[in-house]
Amino acid sequence: DIIPEVVRVDKKNPESVPFKMIDKCPCCNTSLIRIEDTVDLYCPNPNCPEKRINQIIHFASKPAYNIDTLGEKLVELLYNLGYLNDITDIFRLYNHYDELIKIEGLGEKSVSYLIEAIEKSKDNNLDLLVFGLGIKHVGAKVAKIISQKYLNMDNIMKAEIDDISNISDVGIKIATEVYNYMHNAENIALIDTLRSFNLNMEYHMGEININYFTGKKCVITGTLSSMERNEAKKLIEASGGSVIESVSKKTDLLILGEKPGSKYDKAKSLGIYIMNEEEFLEKIGKNNG
């Protein structure tokens, strides 16, 4: 919860020289660009090897498509050997089984487990696929919100910017990125290829415990004695509510733990309902005392 800040430069070394930011991508030597209103530099080359490797790593990672055993080192190895060029190649690896088992450090058991994990991942919910695609500004939470709104990939691809931006917690910047991604010819082809491998393109709501928290925006402040904050968040989300970080007029209630911060004072000033931990446990149906 602490944001670091550079307060001064201490020039103790007389041989120190001013830092000069690079202007070329260290991987593909393409000139870097800075997008308006940002401080970050980006490599605009879509075929930059490091970008491609990291796109595959992100897609296969646990928060995204969660393909077991397909970690960073294996992705890099398979990319350098020519088996992975983009995320669609993950679902072609079964074609190379006989070659993969001969790679040092793999073998029949490891490759079989990997192929099984890839096949199993095809049943993942739509939000994991949307997050895995790596759309700019679209994190796991936003991917889930968008998937819950549109329910399938086709609806997301047809959605207009204004409609997407009207979704709570999305806004115009994210909506524009989603719209642009879904209307890019290469991305459309990528999604169509993934569809051809029978990846699930639907969002399954699952069982939601409809109760007091359904549809409510909640903020948690202070320390809860009965559970970690992340557990409380999951319980609220399982009940159809959402947990947001800051207090505003749109906040429905504040859940109060021990040693609350400034969010408590702001909630009081805005007249937002404040719920203590005992009441929270009663409402959530987890009061063990």
C-alpha positions in Angstrom: 0.0 0.0 0.0 3.0 2.3 0.0 3.9 4.1 -3.2 7.6 4.9 -3.5 8.8 8.3 -4.5 12.2 9.6 -5.7 12.9 12.6 -3.5 16.5 13.4 -4.6 19.5 12.2 -6.5 22.5 11.6 -4.4 25.6 12.0 -6.5 28.2 10.3 -4.3 30.1 8.8 -7.2 32.2 11.5 -9.0 32.3 9.3 -12.1 28.5 9.1 -12.4 27.0 10.3 -15.7 23.4 11.4 -16.5 21.1 8.5 -17.4 20.2 8.5 -21.1 17.0 6.6 -22.1 17.4 4.2 -25.0 15.6 5.0 -28.2 15.8 1.6 -29.9 14.2 -1.7 -28.9 17.0 -3.8 -27.3 15.6 -6.9 -29.0 14.7 -5.9 -32.6 16.3 -2.5 -32.8 13.1 -0.8 -33.9 12.7 2.9 -32.9 10.7 3.2 -29.7 7.6 5.4 -29.5 5.9 7.2 -26.7 2.1 7.2 -26.8 0.5 10.5 -26.1 -0.2 11.3 -22.4 2.0 8.4 -21.2 5.6 8.2 -19.9 6.2 4.7 -21.2 8.2 3.8 -24.4 6.8 1.1 -26.6 8.3 -1.1 -29.4 5.8 -0.7 -32.3 7.1 -3.8 -34.1 4.4 -6.5 -33.9 6.9 -9.1 -34.9 9.4 -8.2 -32.2 10.6 -11.6 -30.7 10.4 -10.4 -27.1 6.9 -9.1 -27.6 5.7 -12.3 -29.2 7.3 -14.4 -26.4 5.7 -12.3 -23.7 2.3 -12.4 -25.4 2.5 -16.2 -25.3 3.7 -16.2 -21.7 0.9 -13.9 -20.7 -1.7 -16.0 -22.4 -0.6 -19.2 -20.8 0.0 -17.7 -17.3 -2.1 -18.7 -14.3 -4.2 -15.4 -14.1 -5.1 -15.8 -17.8 -5.6 -19.1 -19.6 -3.8 -21.0 -16.9 -2.1 -23.7 -19.0 -0.3 -25.9 -16.5 3.5 -26.5 -17.1 3.6 -24.0 -20.0 5.7 -21.5 -18.0 8.1 -18.8 -19.1 11.2 -21.0 -19.7 9.3 -23.6 -21.7 7.6 -20.9 -23.8 11.0 -19.3 -24.6 12.5 -22.7 -25.5 9.6 -23.7 -27.8 9.7 -20.2 -29.4 13.4 -20.4 -30.1 13.0 -23.9 -31.5 10.2 -22.7 -33.8 7.3 -24.5 -32.3 5.6 -21.4 -30.9 5.3 -18.2 -32.9 2.0 -16.9 -31.5 -0.7 -18.0 -29.1 -2.5 -20.1 -31.7 0.5 -22.4 -32.0 -0.1 -23.5 -28.4 -3.0 -25.5 -29.8 -0.9 -27.0 -32.5 1.7 -28.5 -30.2 0.0 -31.9 -30.2 1.1 -32.2 -33.9 4.7 -32.2 -32.8 4.5 -34.7 -30.0 7.1 -37.1 -31.5 9.5 -34.2 -31.9 8.8 -32.6 -28.5 9.5 -35.8 -26.5 13.1 -35.8 -27.8 13.9 -32.3 -26.5 16.2 -32.4 -23.5 14.4 -32.0 -20.2 11.0 -32.9 -21.6 10.2 -36.6 -22.5 7.0 -38.5 -23.0 5.5 -37.9 -19.5 6.1 -34.1 -19.5 4.8 -33.6 -23.1 1.8 -35.8 -22.5 0.9 -33.7 -19.4 1.4 -30.5 -21.3 -0.9 -31.6 -24.2 -3.6 -32.7 -21.7 -3.3 -29.3 -19.9 -3.7 -27.5 -23.2 -6.7 -29.6 -24.2 -8.3 -29.0 -20.8 -7.8 -25.3 -21.0 -10.2 -25.1 -24.0 -13.1 -25.3 -21.5 -12.0 -22.1 -19.7 -14.5 -19.4 -19.2 -14.6 -16.5 -21.8 -13.2 -13.9 -19.4 -9.9 -15.8 -19.2 -9.6 -15.8 -23.0 -10.4 -12.1 -23.2 -7.8 -11.3 -20.6 -5.3 -13.7 -22.2 -5.5 -11.9 -25.5 -3.6 -9.1 -24.0 -5.8 -6.2 -25.0 -4.3 -2.9 -23.7 -5.8 -1.7 -20.4 -7.9 -4.8 -20.1 -7.0 -6.6 -16.8 -8.6 -9.7 -15.3 -11.4 -7.7 -13.6 -12.4 -5.7 -16.7 -12.3 -8.9 -18.9 -14.7 -10.5 -16.5 -17.0 -7.4 -16.4 -17.1 -7.3 -20.3 -17.6 -11.0 -20.6 -20.5 -10.9 -18.1 -22.1 -8.1 -20.1 -21.9 -9.6 -23.6 -21.9 -13.3 -22.7 -20.0 -14.5 -25.8 -17.1 -13.4 -28.1 -19.3 -12.6 -31.1 -21.3 -10.0 -29.0 -18.0 -8.4 -27.8 -16.7 -8.2 -31.4 -19.9 -6.5 -32.5 -20.1 -4.1 -29.6 -19.8 -0.3 -30.2 -17.5 2.0 -28.3 -20.3 3.9 -26.6 -22.0 0.7 -25.4 -18.8 -0.7 -24.0 -17.9 2.6 -22.3 -21.2 2.7 -20.5 -20.3 -0.5 -18.6 -19.4 0.2 -14.9 -15.6 0.4 -14.3 -14.8 0.4 -18.0 -14.9 4.0 -19.5 -14.0 5.4 -22.9 -10.2 4.6 -22.9 -10.7 0.9 -22.3 -13.8 0.8 -24.6 -11.7 2.2 -27.4 -8.9 -0.3 -27.0 -11.4 -3.2 -26.9 -13.2 -1.9 -30.0 -10.0 -1.3 -31.9 -8.7 -4.8 -31.0 -11.9 -6.5 -32.1 -11.9 -4.6 -35.4 -8.3 -5.3 -36.3 -8.0 -7.9 -39.2 -5.1 -9.8 -37.7 -6.9 -10.0 -34.3 -10.1 -11.2 -36.0 -8.1 -13.9 -37.8 -6.4 -14.9 -34.5 -9.8 -15.3 -32.7 -11.2 -17.2 -35.6 -8.2 -19.6 -35.5 -8.7 -20.1 -31.7 -12.4 -20.8 -32.4 -11.4 -23.4 -34.9 -9.5 -25.2 -32.1 -12.8 -25.4 -30.2 -11.9 -22.9 -27.5 -14.9 -21.9 -25.4 -16.3 -18.6 -26.6 -19.1 -18.3 -24.1 -19.3 -16.9 -20.6 -20.9 -19.2 -18.1 -22.3 -17.4 -15.1 -22.2 -20.4 -12.7 -24.1 -20.4 -9.5 -24.4 -17.0 -7.9 -25.6 -16.7 -4.4 -28.2 -13.9 -4.7 -28.4 -12.0 -1.5 -27.8 -8.6 0.1 -24.6 -7.9 -1.8 -25.9 -8.7 -5.3 -25.4 -5.7 -7.5 -23.7 -3.6 -4.8 -20.4 -1.8 -5.1 -18.5 -2.3 -1.9 -15.3 -0.9 -0.3 -13.3 -2.6 2.4 -11.2 -0.6 4.8 -9.1 -1.6 7.8 -8.2 -5.1 8.9 -10.8 -7.9 9.1 -10.2 -10.2 12.1 -12.1 -13.2 10.6 -10.6 -13.4 7.2 -8.1 -11.9 4.7 -9.4 -9.0 2.6 -9.0 -11.1 -0.6 -11.3 -13.8 0.9 -13.9 -11.2 1.7 -13.7 -9.9 -1.8 -14.3 -13.4 -3.3 -17.3 -13.9 -1.1 -18.8 -10.6 -2.2 -18.2 -11.3 -5.8 -19.7 -14.8 -5.4 -22.8 -13.1 -4.2 -23.0 -10.9 -7.3 -21.4 -7.8 -5.8 -18.2 -6.1 -6.6 -15.3 -4.7 -4.5 -13.9 -1.3 -5.6 -10.8 0.4 -4.3 -12.0 4.0 -3.7 -15.0 5.6 -2.1 -17.3 7.7 -4.3 -20.9 8.6 -4.6 -21.4 5.4 -6.6 -20.3 3.3 -3.6 -23.2 1.4 -2.0 -21.5 0.4 1.3 -18.3 0.4 3.3 -17.2 -2.7 5.2 -15.3 -1.5 8.3 -12.4 -3.4 9.8 -10.0 -2.5 12.5 -7.8 0.6 12.1 -9.6 2.0 9.1 -8.1 4.7 6.9 -9.3 7.8 5.2 -12.0 5.8 3.3 -14.0 5.7 6.5 -14.1 9.5 6.9 -15.0 9.9 3.2 -17.8 7.4 3.4 -19.2 9.2 6.5 -19.1 12.5 4.7 -20.9 11.1 1.7 -23.6 9.4 3.8 -22.6 5.9 2.5 -23.9 3.0 4.6 -21.1 1.7 6.9 -21.2 -2.0 7.9 -19.1 -3.4 10.7 -17.5 -6.9 10.5 -20.1 -8.7 12.6 -22.9 -7.5 10.3 -20.9 -8.3 7.2 -20.4 -11.9 8.5 -24.2 -12.2 9.1 -25.1 -10.8 5.7 -22.6 -13.0 3.9 -23.7 -16.1 5.8 -20.3 -16.8 7.3 -20.7 -15.9 10.9 -19.0 -18.7 12.9 -19.4 -17.1 16.3 
